[in-house]
Amino acid sequence: MSKSEILELFYSKVYFSFSFKKKDGTLRYAMGTVDQDFISEYWKPTDSGGYEEPEDIIRYFDVDALAWRSFRVDSFIQVED
């Protein structure tokens, strides 16, 4: 699945549960959002950061950990129902 296809799934929901394989081979289940309207102002990225996301990485806001996380596109497994 491509990065744009994964992001399309993520942007179709306010919150989403999904899984991916970590570098050590274990599965990670996460609950996240990419919807800026539902992320507190405290956690929103600033325009001054100058961060350019690599093409093989997807960032999301982990709603359980209240922190930004990322994973490699090729490690994505699925969005959970």
Secondary structure, DSSP 8 states (H G I E B T S, - for coil): --HHHHHHHHHTSSSEEEEEE-TTS-EEEEEEE--GGGS-TTTS--GGG-----TTEEEEEETTTTEEEEEEGGGEEEEE-
